[in-house]
Amino acid sequence: MRILVVEDDDLIARGIVAGLRAHGFTADRVSTASQARLACEHTHCDAMVLDLGLPDTDGLELLTRLRAAGNALPILILTARDAVDDRIRGLQAGADDYLVKPFDLGELAARLHALIRRAAGRSLNLFEAGPLRFDSSTGEAWLNGEPVELSRRESTLLASLIQANGRCVSGERLKDCLYGMDEEVESNALNVHIHNLRRKLGPDVIETVRGLGYRFGWVRR
C-alpha cells in the first residue's frame, strides 16, 4: 500500500517515510502542495499524510481543491495545529482523520490501515478467502492454518489485489503500490513477485487477465 507524505520539514519527513516503510508501507514524500497535486494526477496512492504548513499553499486549501475535483483519496492531516477549531476545519474540509504532532509512528500506521480498510469497504484487517488468512496490518499470512512467510513486497502485492475487491488491477498500478517514486524498477520485477506468491500460496491466488492485468483469485468467505 502506497502512502504519499506531504511534509516540508526534511527531518520530520525522513522519519515518517522511514517509519511507514518499517511498518510495511511503500512511502513517497513531496514537500509542496503543487508537487502533491502532480503526484495525485500521475501516480496511484492508497492514502495521503498531509501537513498543513506548506510553503506554497496551506494544506487546507490543497485538501479543499482535491475534494472539489472529486478526489476521494483517504487523507490524514498530520500537523502541529492542535486547537479544536483547527481539527474541526480540517475534518469539515474533507480530511478522513486528524493527528497532532508529536505523534507515535505505530498509531499513524494503525490509522492509515484503518482509513485504507474502510475505503475498501472492509471492517477488519484480517481477510479470509479460500484457504488463505491474511492480516494486512502486519503482513502475516496463513495457508490452511499454517503460517507462510512473505516478503514486504509480496504482502504489499497481496494486500493491493485484495483491496481491489475482485476488480482487475493493471501491472503499472501494482508497480506503483510496490515501489516508491525514487526506486528503479526492473522490467520483470512484478512478474517475480507474482511468481513467488503463487509458489507460496498456490497458482490460483492471482489470476492473470490478459491485456488488463491481475486480480485476486479466491472468493472471500
Summary of the structure (lengths in Angstrom):
residues: 221
radius of gyration: 17.7
end to end distance: 22.6
largest distance: 52.7
contacts: 684
relative contact order: 0.13
helix: 41%
strand: 22%
